[in-house]
Amino acid sequence: MRFLSLLLLLLSGAAVAQDAHAPRPVVTEIVSPQSGLASNWVGTVTAPSEIDLGFLRLGTLAERVVDVGDTVSKGDVLARLDASDLQAQLQAAQAGVSIAEANLHTATDAYERVKTLADRGVTSASALEDTQNDLSAARAALDQARAEAARAEDARDYANLRAPIDGVVTTVRAEPGATLDAGQALMTIAATGGREVVISLSEEDAAGMAESAAFSVRLLANPDVRSTAVLDRIDPVTQRASRTRSAHLTLDTDAPEAFRLGTLATVTLSTHQAAVTTLPTRALIAGSEPPTVWRVHPDSREVEQVSVETGPVAGGRVVILSGVETGDEIVIRGVNLLEPGHVAGRRIAPRTIPGGTQ
């Protein structure tokens, strides 16, 4: 009986050892270029830059000179605070300058009289020294009064909100009579140095978008109004809510004025967009240089390392520029546990795994 149990144990161990060397199923992906990337979007005409403007001090808004849509030039006054207290401070500082100037004039006359007497030997040297000190103090007092007047004048000018650039007012946030905190945004100005169209790209479209791609742009409200645009940049950060990335297209300088800021436009990719091959980033073998992946031989099922040239990365996938061909079977999970010559078992598609994605 004991012999029979020992025999069964040895047979089961051999079976386990044999199963350990048997080909194991692998999660792979068949290379298939994605030629169906999106080519049409709806975007918004915006300015290359926008500036929020506010006053540097607390106060009550007395006047707003401009409104939404107004064009302004650098240095134009856009709004004013109630500056009655600032005006009073400025007048007091200017009066202080007048008093200091009068004191300096008196001290100068006194010094010159005493100096004349000292030169004749009529007065003492100490009297001359006293008048000289009074003259120096009067000069310092005048300098201080002028500095205070300059500060009061600057503070008075802070009650005027001026345009720092040439632009268009796109937003106003307060009406006259409102109390504004220092630095609180009162309005927004969009620079008039150019226009761009902003569209939202999926991660796959962003990864496959060619640099300086050209687009045809039509006004959504009037498709007969059209222009062209060129890709300037794609924001590196993905928007958390929509999982998209903003692409900024520079609108042609001769674009019709109908492409006003805030209008909607239909954007069509006009340059030829070749089919793009992508693989999951986890398919790349860690630490390999150049980047490599495991390719499964279609007949022997042995895996081999293949060097690939990679492109942009987005959405957990990387663009493969060269190194693999359409129809190749690439291992995409557990790649760091494989060795050259390992025989792969049957293929498991990612979509057949709970939570797996292609």
C-alpha positions as CSV (number, residue, x, y, z in Angstrom):
1,M,0.0,0.0,0.0
2,R,2.8,2.3,0.9
3,F,4.6,1.4,-2.3
4,L,1.5,2.2,-4.3
5,S,1.2,5.7,-2.7
6,L,4.8,6.4,-3.3
7,L,4.4,5.4,-7.0
8,L,1.4,7.7,-7.4
9,L,3.3,10.6,-5.8
10,L,6.2,10.1,-8.2
11,L,3.9,10.0,-11.2
12,S,2.1,13.2,-10.1
13,G,5.4,15.0,-9.6
14,A,6.5,14.0,-13.1
15,A,3.3,15.3,-14.5
16,V,3.7,18.6,-12.7
17,A,7.3,18.9,-13.9
18,Q,6.1,18.1,-17.4
19,D,3.4,20.8,-17.2
20,A,5.9,23.3,-15.9
21,H,7.9,23.0,-19.1
22,A,4.7,23.0,-21.3
23,P,4.1,26.1,-23.4
24,R,2.1,28.7,-21.5
25,P,-0.6,30.8,-23.0
26,V,0.5,34.4,-23.7
27,V,-1.3,37.7,-24.0
28,T,-0.5,39.1,-27.5
29,E,-1.7,41.6,-30.0
30,I,-1.7,41.3,-33.7
31,V,-0.1,44.3,-35.4
32,S,-2.7,46.3,-37.3
33,P,-2.1,49.9,-38.5
34,Q,-4.8,52.3,-37.4
35,S,-5.8,54.1,-40.5
36,G,-9.1,55.2,-39.1
37,L,-7.9,58.1,-37.0
38,A,-10.3,61.0,-36.7
39,S,-10.0,63.7,-39.4
40,N,-12.9,66.1,-38.5
41,W,-13.4,68.2,-35.3
42,V,-15.3,71.2,-34.1
43,G,-13.0,73.8,-32.5
44,T,-13.2,77.3,-31.0
45,V,-11.4,80.4,-32.4
46,T,-9.3,81.8,-29.6
47,A,-6.4,84.2,-29.1
48,P,-2.8,83.0,-28.7
49,S,-2.8,84.6,-25.2
50,E,-5.2,86.1,-22.8
51,I,-4.6,88.4,-19.8
52,D,-6.7,88.8,-16.7
53,L,-6.5,92.4,-15.5
54,G,-7.3,93.9,-12.1
55,F,-6.4,96.9,-9.8
56,L,-3.3,96.8,-7.5
57,R,-5.3,98.1,-4.6
58,L,-8.6,97.7,-2.8
59,G,-11.3,100.2,-3.9
60,T,-14.7,100.9,-5.4
61,L,-15.1,100.7,-9.2
62,A,-16.2,104.2,-10.2
63,E,-16.1,103.8,-14.0
64,R,-15.6,101.1,-16.6
65,V,-14.7,102.7,-20.0
66,V,-14.8,99.5,-22.1
67,D,-17.1,96.6,-22.6
68,V,-17.0,93.1,-24.1
69,G,-15.9,93.2,-27.8
70,D,-14.1,96.6,-27.6
71,T,-10.7,96.9,-29.2
72,V,-8.1,98.6,-27.0
73,S,-4.5,99.8,-27.5
74,K,-1.6,99.5,-25.1
75,G,-1.8,102.3,-22.5
76,D,-5.6,102.9,-22.9
77,V,-7.5,103.5,-19.7
78,L,-10.0,100.7,-19.3
79,A,-11.5,101.4,-15.8
80,R,-11.1,103.8,-12.8
81,L,-11.5,103.3,-9.1
82,D,-13.0,106.0,-6.8
83,A,-9.8,107.9,-6.1
84,S,-11.0,110.7,-3.8
85,D,-8.8,109.5,-0.9
86,L,-5.9,109.0,-3.2
87,Q,-6.3,112.5,-4.7
88,A,-6.3,114.0,-1.2
89,Q,-3.2,112.1,-0.3
90,L,-1.5,113.4,-3.5
91,Q,-2.5,117.0,-2.7
92,A,-1.1,116.6,0.8
93,A,2.1,115.2,-0.5
94,Q,2.4,118.1,-3.1
95,A,1.8,120.6,-0.3
96,G,4.6,119.0,1.7
97,V,6.9,119.5,-1.3
98,S,6.0,123.2,-1.4
99,I,6.7,123.6,2.4
100,A,10.0,121.8,2.0
101,E,11.0,124.0,-0.9
102,A,10.2,127.1,1.2
103,N,12.2,125.8,4.1
104,L,15.1,125.1,1.8
105,H,14.9,128.6,0.4
106,T,14.9,130.1,4.0
107,A,17.8,127.8,5.1
108,T,19.8,128.8,2.0
109,D,19.4,132.5,2.6
110,A,20.3,132.1,6.3
111,Y,23.4,130.1,5.3
112,E,24.6,132.7,2.8
113,R,24.1,135.6,5.3
114,V,26.1,133.9,8.0
115,K,28.8,132.8,5.6
116,T,29.2,136.4,4.4
117,L,29.6,137.5,8.0
118,A,32.0,134.7,8.8
119,D,34.1,135.7,5.8
120,R,34.4,139.2,7.4
121,G,35.2,137.7,10.8
122,V,32.0,139.2,12.3
123,T,30.4,135.8,13.4
124,S,31.7,132.6,14.9
125,A,32.5,129.4,13.0
126,S,30.0,127.5,15.2
127,A,27.2,129.8,13.9
128,L,28.2,129.0,10.3
129,E,28.3,125.3,11.1
130,D,24.8,125.5,12.5
131,T,23.3,127.2,9.4
132,Q,25.1,124.7,7.2
133,N,23.5,121.8,9.1
134,D,20.1,123.4,8.8
135,L,20.7,123.8,5.1
136,S,21.6,120.1,4.7
137,A,18.5,119.1,6.7
138,A,16.3,121.2,4.5
139,R,17.7,119.6,1.4
140,A,17.1,116.1,2.8
141,A,13.5,117.1,3.8
142,L,12.8,118.3,0.3
143,D,14.1,115.0,-1.2
144,Q,11.9,113.1,1.2
145,A,8.8,115.2,0.4
146,R,9.4,114.7,-3.3
147,A,9.7,111.0,-2.9
148,E,6.4,110.9,-0.9
149,A,4.8,112.9,-3.6
150,A,6.0,110.5,-6.3
151,R,4.6,107.6,-4.3
152,A,1.3,109.4,-3.9
153,E,1.2,110.1,-7.6
154,D,1.9,106.4,-8.4
155,A,-0.8,105.3,-6.0
156,R,-3.2,107.8,-7.6
157,D,-2.3,106.4,-11.0
158,Y,-3.1,102.8,-9.7
159,A,-6.7,103.9,-9.7
160,N,-6.6,103.8,-13.5
161,L,-6.5,100.4,-15.1
162,R,-4.6,100.5,-18.3
163,A,-4.2,98.0,-21.2
164,P,-0.8,96.4,-21.1
165,I,-1.1,95.1,-24.7
166,D,-3.1,95.7,-27.9
167,G,-6.2,93.4,-27.7
168,V,-9.9,92.8,-27.5
169,V,-11.9,92.8,-24.3
170,T,-13.4,89.3,-24.0
171,T,-14.8,89.3,-20.5
172,V,-15.9,91.8,-17.8
173,R,-16.7,90.7,-14.3
174,A,-17.9,93.8,-12.4
175,E,-20.0,96.9,-12.8
176,P,-19.5,100.4,-11.4
177,G,-20.2,100.5,-7.7
178,A,-18.7,97.1,-7.0
179,T,-16.0,96.8,-4.4
180,L,-12.9,95.1,-5.7
181,D,-10.0,93.5,-3.8
182,A,-6.4,94.1,-4.8
183,G,-5.6,91.8,-7.7
184,Q,-9.2,90.7,-8.3
185,A,-9.7,90.1,-12.0
186,L,-12.0,92.8,-13.5
187,M,-11.7,91.9,-17.2
188,T,-9.9,89.7,-19.7
189,I,-8.1,90.9,-22.8
190,A,-7.2,88.7,-25.7
191,A,-4.1,89.7,-27.7
192,T,-4.8,90.7,-31.3
193,G,-1.5,89.4,-32.6
194,G,-3.1,86.4,-34.2
195,R,-5.8,83.8,-34.0
196,E,-5.9,80.1,-33.4
197,V,-8.4,77.3,-33.4
198,V,-8.4,74.9,-30.4
199,I,-9.7,71.3,-30.9
200,S,-9.8,68.3,-28.6
201,L,-7.9,65.2,-29.6
202,S,-8.2,61.7,-28.3
203,E,-5.0,60.1,-26.9
204,E,-4.7,58.0,-30.1
205,D,-5.2,60.9,-32.4
206,A,-2.7,63.0,-30.5
207,A,-0.1,60.2,-30.7
208,G,-0.6,59.8,-34.4
209,M,-0.8,63.4,-35.4
210,A,2.0,64.6,-37.7
211,E,4.0,67.7,-36.8
212,S,2.9,70.8,-38.6
213,A,-0.2,69.0,-39.9
214,A,-2.3,71.2,-42.2
215,F,-6.0,71.7,-41.7
216,S,-9.0,73.2,-43.6
217,V,-11.1,75.4,-41.4
218,R,-14.7,76.5,-42.0
219,L,-17.0,78.7,-40.0
220,L,-19.6,76.4,-38.4
221,A,-22.4,79.1,-38.8
222,N,-21.4,79.7,-42.5
223,P,-19.4,76.9,-44.1
224,D,-18.7,79.1,-47.1
225,V,-16.3,81.2,-45.0
226,R,-13.1,79.1,-44.9
227,S,-9.4,79.4,-44.2
228,T,-6.4,77.2,-43.4
229,A,-4.5,76.4,-40.2
230,V,-1.3,74.6,-39.2
231,L,-0.8,72.6,-36.1
232,D,1.3,74.6,-33.6
233,R,1.4,72.4,-30.5
234,I,-0.5,69.8,-28.5
235,D,-0.9,70.3,-24.8
236,P,1.2,67.7,-23.0
237,V,-1.4,67.3,-20.2
238,T,-4.6,65.3,-20.7
239,Q,-7.8,66.9,-19.4
240,R,-9.0,64.7,-16.6
241,A,-12.7,64.9,-17.3
242,S,-12.7,64.3,-21.1
243,R,-9.5,62.3,-21.4
244,T,-8.5,64.5,-24.4
245,R,-5.7,66.8,-25.2
246,S,-6.0,70.3,-26.6
247,A,-4.4,71.0,-30.0
248,H,-3.7,74.6,-31.0
249,L,-3.9,75.3,-34.7
250,T,-2.5,78.6,-35.9
251,L,-5.1,80.3,-38.2
252,D,-3.8,81.8,-41.4
253,T,-3.0,85.5,-41.2
254,D,-5.3,86.2,-44.1
255,A,-8.3,84.4,-42.5
256,P,-11.6,86.4,-42.9
257,E,-12.6,88.6,-40.0
258,A,-15.7,86.4,-39.6
259,F,-13.4,84.1,-37.6
260,R,-14.0,86.1,-34.5
261,L,-12.9,85.1,-31.1
262,G,-15.2,82.6,-29.5
263,T,-16.8,81.4,-32.8
264,L,-17.1,77.7,-33.6
265,A,-15.4,76.2,-36.7
266,T,-15.3,72.9,-38.4
267,V,-11.7,71.6,-38.7
268,T,-10.7,69.0,-41.3
269,L,-7.3,67.4,-41.6
270,S,-6.1,68.3,-45.1
271,T,-2.6,66.7,-45.1
272,H,-2.4,63.0,-45.8
273,Q,-2.4,61.1,-42.6
274,A,-0.7,57.7,-43.1
275,A,-1.8,54.7,-41.2
276,V,-0.3,54.6,-37.7
277,T,0.9,51.5,-35.9
278,T,0.8,51.5,-32.1
279,L,1.4,49.0,-29.4
280,P,0.8,49.1,-25.6
281,T,3.8,50.7,-23.8
282,R,4.0,47.6,-21.6
283,A,5.0,45.6,-24.7
284,L,8.4,47.2,-24.6
285,I,11.0,45.2,-22.8
286,A,12.2,47.1,-19.7
287,G,15.7,48.5,-20.0
288,S,16.2,47.6,-23.6
289,E,18.2,50.0,-25.8
290,P,17.2,50.4,-28.6
291,P,13.6,49.5,-27.6
292,T,12.7,45.9,-28.3
293,V,9.5,43.7,-28.2
294,W,8.9,40.0,-28.2
295,R,7.6,38.7,-31.5
296,V,6.0,35.2,-31.7
297,H,7.0,33.0,-34.7
298,P,3.8,32.0,-36.5
299,D,4.9,28.3,-36.9
300,S,7.3,27.4,-34.1
301,R,5.7,29.7,-31.6
302,E,9.1,30.7,-30.3
303,V,9.6,34.2,-29.1
304,E,12.4,36.5,-30.5
305,Q,13.5,40.0,-29.6
306,V,12.8,42.6,-32.3
307,S,14.2,46.1,-32.2
308,V,11.7,48.8,-33.0
309,E,11.8,52.5,-33.6
310,T,9.3,54.3,-31.3
311,G,7.4,57.6,-31.7
312,P,5.1,59.7,-29.5
313,V,3.4,58.1,-26.5
314,A,-0.2,58.8,-25.5
315,G,-3.0,57.0,-23.7
316,G,-0.8,54.0,-22.7
317,R,0.3,53.3,-26.3
318,V,3.4,54.1,-28.3
319,V,3.7,54.8,-32.0
320,I,5.8,52.2,-33.7
321,L,7.6,53.7,-36.7
322,S,9.5,50.6,-37.8
323,G,10.6,47.2,-36.7
324,V,7.3,45.2,-37.0
325,E,5.0,44.4,-39.8
326,T,1.3,44.1,-40.2
327,G,0.1,40.7,-38.9
328,D,3.0,40.2,-36.5
329,E,2.0,38.7,-33.1
330,I,3.6,40.7,-30.3
331,V,3.6,39.8,-26.6
332,I,2.1,42.6,-24.6
333,R,2.0,41.2,-21.0
334,G,4.7,39.6,-18.9
335,V,7.4,40.6,-21.4
336,N,10.1,40.9,-18.7
337,L,9.6,37.2,-17.7
338,L,10.4,35.7,-21.2
339,E,13.7,34.5,-22.6
340,P,14.9,34.0,-26.1
341,G,13.7,30.7,-27.5
342,H,10.8,30.4,-25.1
343,V,7.9,28.6,-26.8
344,A,4.7,30.4,-26.4
345,G,1.4,28.6,-25.9
346,R,-2.0,29.5,-27.4
347,R,-2.7,33.2,-27.9
348,I,-5.0,35.1,-25.5
349,A,-6.4,38.3,-26.8
350,P,-6.5,41.2,-24.3
351,R,-10.3,41.6,-24.7
352,T,-10.9,38.1,-23.5
353,I,-9.3,39.0,-20.1
354,P,-11.6,40.7,-17.5
355,G,-10.5,44.3,-17.5
356,G,-8.2,43.9,-20.5
357,T,-8.1,46.4,-23.4
358,Q,-6.8,46.2,-26.9
